[in-house]
Amino acid sequence: MSIRIVDWNSSTPMEQNALLARSVDSFTDVDAVVHGIFAEVARRGDDALRDFTAQFDGVVPVSLFVAKSEIASAGKNIPSDLRSAIDDARKNIESFHRKQIPVAYEIATAPGVNCRREWRTIDRVGLYIPGGSAPLLSTLLMLGIPAGLAGCKDILVCTPP
């Protein structure tokens, strides 16, 4: 694979338009494939997930879950400079999102008329974290931290193998 360098200022409008053109996919085709996958997973469960992982990712997973012990041991192998950067990012993301937590209140707008704003968390949330050649740890932090602050009890994280 080679990199093609284009000088935007010396390219023609037609070349510029070609560079900016996006591929057009038929959502009908995509929908049909996705619905087929959902139906197969609903019918066959984890066996279907293993088959689709083999088909799309070229991997046959032994388990669809990462053991807590594996997570703990992986955490011990993080270089100190990366750990420090992750901790800094976590603190920044947490302080930003903590300010967004709504406050419940009640107000009497007229005699016998009470209005209130309540905030209820989602008990369970699923997070998709892109992986592959450029795993996006930042996505995990930017989705997982607000979910935790919001009070989600179950946070499920999915990522490609």
C-alpha positions as CSV (number, residue, x, y, z in Angstrom):
1,M,0.0,0.0,0.0
2,S,1.3,3.4,-0.9
3,I,0.4,6.9,0.2
4,R,-0.8,9.3,-2.4
5,I,0.0,13.0,-1.5
6,V,-2.3,15.5,-3.1
7,D,-1.7,19.3,-3.2
8,W,-5.2,20.6,-2.8
9,N,-4.3,24.1,-4.1
10,S,-2.9,22.8,-7.4
11,S,-5.6,20.2,-8.0
12,T,-8.5,20.9,-10.3
13,P,-12.1,21.2,-9.0
14,M,-12.9,17.9,-10.6
15,E,-10.0,16.2,-8.7
16,Q,-11.1,17.9,-5.5
17,N,-14.7,16.7,-5.9
18,A,-13.4,13.2,-6.5
19,L,-11.4,13.4,-3.3
20,L,-14.4,14.6,-1.3
21,A,-16.8,12.0,-2.8
22,R,-18.1,9.5,-0.4
23,S,-19.2,6.0,-1.2
24,V,-22.9,5.5,-1.3
25,D,-24.1,2.3,0.4
26,S,-27.6,1.0,0.2
27,F,-29.0,1.0,3.7
28,T,-31.6,-1.4,2.6
29,D,-28.8,-3.9,1.9
30,V,-27.1,-3.2,5.2
31,D,-30.4,-3.4,7.1
32,A,-31.1,-6.9,5.6
33,V,-27.7,-8.1,6.6
34,V,-27.9,-6.7,10.2
35,H,-31.4,-8.1,10.7
36,G,-30.2,-11.4,9.5
37,I,-27.4,-11.3,12.0
38,F,-29.8,-10.3,14.8
39,A,-32.2,-13.1,13.9
40,E,-29.4,-15.7,13.9
41,V,-28.0,-14.5,17.2
42,A,-31.5,-14.6,18.7
43,R,-31.9,-18.2,17.4
44,R,-28.5,-19.6,18.1
45,G,-27.0,-17.4,20.8
46,D,-23.3,-17.5,21.6
47,D,-22.7,-20.1,18.9
48,A,-23.9,-17.6,16.3
49,L,-21.6,-14.9,17.9
50,R,-18.6,-17.3,17.6
51,D,-19.4,-18.0,14.0
52,F,-19.8,-14.3,13.1
53,T,-16.6,-13.5,14.9
54,A,-14.8,-16.1,12.8
55,Q,-16.5,-14.9,9.6
56,F,-15.9,-11.1,10.1
57,D,-12.8,-11.0,12.3
58,G,-11.0,-14.2,11.3
59,V,-10.9,-15.3,15.0
60,V,-12.6,-18.2,16.7
61,P,-12.9,-17.1,20.4
62,V,-12.7,-19.6,23.1
63,S,-14.7,-17.3,25.4
64,L,-16.8,-14.3,24.6
65,F,-15.9,-12.8,28.0
66,V,-12.6,-11.6,29.4
67,A,-12.0,-13.0,32.9
68,K,-11.5,-10.6,35.8
69,S,-8.1,-12.1,36.5
70,E,-7.1,-11.3,32.9
71,I,-8.2,-7.7,33.2
72,A,-6.3,-7.4,36.5
73,S,-3.1,-8.9,35.1
74,A,-3.3,-6.7,31.9
75,G,-3.7,-3.6,34.2
76,K,-0.4,-4.5,35.9
77,N,1.5,-4.4,32.5
78,I,0.5,-0.8,31.6
79,P,3.7,1.3,31.3
80,S,3.8,4.1,33.9
81,D,3.6,7.0,31.4
82,L,0.5,5.5,29.7
83,R,-1.1,4.8,33.2
84,S,-0.4,8.4,34.1
85,A,-2.0,9.7,30.8
86,I,-5.0,7.4,31.4
87,D,-5.4,8.7,35.0
88,D,-5.2,12.3,33.8
89,A,-7.8,11.7,31.1
90,R,-10.0,9.9,33.6
91,K,-9.9,12.9,36.1
92,N,-10.6,15.4,33.3
93,I,-13.5,13.4,31.8
94,E,-14.9,12.8,35.3
95,S,-14.7,16.4,36.4
96,F,-16.4,17.6,33.2
97,H,-19.3,15.0,33.3
98,R,-19.8,15.4,37.1
99,K,-20.9,19.0,36.5
100,Q,-23.6,17.6,34.1
101,I,-25.4,15.5,36.7
102,P,-28.9,17.0,37.0
103,V,-30.4,17.9,40.3
104,A,-33.9,16.7,41.1
105,Y,-36.3,19.5,42.3
106,E,-39.9,20.1,43.0
107,I,-41.9,23.3,42.7
108,A,-45.4,24.3,43.5
109,T,-46.6,26.3,40.5
110,A,-50.1,26.9,41.9
111,P,-51.9,25.8,45.1
112,G,-52.1,22.0,44.9
113,V,-50.1,21.8,41.7
114,N,-46.6,20.4,42.3
115,C,-44.2,19.9,39.4
116,R,-41.0,18.0,39.8
117,R,-38.1,17.0,37.8
118,E,-36.6,13.6,38.5
119,W,-33.5,12.0,37.2
120,R,-33.4,8.2,36.8
121,T,-30.5,6.2,35.7
122,I,-30.4,3.5,33.1
123,D,-29.6,0.3,35.0
124,R,-27.8,-1.4,32.2
125,V,-25.8,0.0,29.3
126,G,-23.7,-1.5,26.5
127,L,-20.6,0.2,25.1
128,Y,-19.0,-0.6,21.8
129,I,-15.3,0.2,21.8
130,P,-13.7,0.1,18.4
131,G,-10.6,-2.0,18.2
132,G,-8.4,-3.5,15.5
133,S,-5.3,-1.6,14.4
134,A,-6.1,1.4,16.5
135,P,-8.0,0.5,19.7
136,L,-9.7,3.6,21.0
137,L,-9.1,3.6,24.8
138,S,-10.4,7.2,24.8
139,T,-13.8,5.9,23.6
140,L,-13.9,3.6,26.6
141,L,-13.1,6.5,29.0
142,M,-15.6,8.9,27.3
143,L,-18.4,6.4,27.4
144,G,-17.7,4.4,30.6
145,I,-17.0,7.3,32.9
146,P,-20.3,9.1,32.3
147,A,-22.2,5.8,32.5
148,G,-20.6,5.1,35.9
149,L,-21.3,8.7,37.1
150,A,-24.9,8.3,36.0
151,G,-25.3,5.3,38.3
152,C,-25.5,2.5,35.7
153,K,-25.2,-0.7,37.7
154,D,-24.3,-2.9,34.7
155,I,-21.8,-1.6,32.1
156,L,-21.1,-4.2,29.3
157,V,-18.2,-3.4,27.1
158,C,-17.8,-5.0,23.6
159,T,-14.8,-4.7,21.4
160,P,-13.5,-6.7,18.4
161,P,-11.0,-9.5,19.3
